[in-house]
């Protein structure tokens, strides 16, 4: 099963790349599909791509749900990313 996880855009970089924070873990992703994303926005990340810009409330509600499932987040609250 695959899922998209909310991430906060920390930095936009050249080449349509961004550094995002996913439950305290920094990852580099592509923003090719969400060129409207800005630093501070929340995006849904799937397979290394931001697929949608979402509002902060939706992102936080989703993060709270993810934290309830130990198979989706380790004990430190960091995602089990492949």
N, C-alpha and C positions, 0 to 999 in steps of 0.2 A: 504494500500500500504506500502510496506517495501522498504527501500533503504539502500545501503551501504554508509557510510560517511567517508571521509578521516580523519585520525588522525595521529598525530606525536608521535612516540614511545619515551617516556621520560625515562623509566626505565624497564629493563628486570629483572624478578624475577624467583625464583624457581618454579617448577611445570608448566613450559610453560605458565606463566602468564606475563603480561606486564602492566605497567601504561602508558596510552596514554593521549594526550591532544586533545580534540575535541572542537574546537571553544572556548578555554579557560576553558573548564570543564575537570577535571581529571576523568578518568574511568579505572577500572581494566578489562582487556580483556584476552582472551586466544590466544596464538600464536601457538597452535597445528597445524594449517593448513599452517602457514608461519614460519617454523623454521629458515629460512634465514633472518628474520627481525632483525635489529640491532637498538640500540639507535640512534635516529636522523632520521631514516627512516620514510616514510609515508606509512601507510597501510589503506586499505579499511576495515571498521568495519561493520559487520552485525550480529545482534543477539548475541553480546558479543564475537564474533570471528573475528580475523584479517583474511580476506579471500584472500588478495592479497597485495603484496608490489608494490607501485606505485611511480613514480618519483614526485619530488617536484612541478614541473610545472603543471602536471595533477592535483595534490592534490589542489594547489592554485586556479586553474581555477574552479574546482568543488566547493570549499569552496565559491568562489565569486558568483557562480550561486545559491548555497543554501541560501546565505544571501539575495538574491533578492526575496525570497519567505517567507513572514512572517509566514506562517503556518509551515515552517521547522525550523525557527530560531526565538527566542523571541526577544524582543526589545533590549536586551543587547548583541545580537549576539551569544547567547548560544543555542545549539540545543535543540529541543523539544524531548528529549529521553524518551522512555517508559521504 
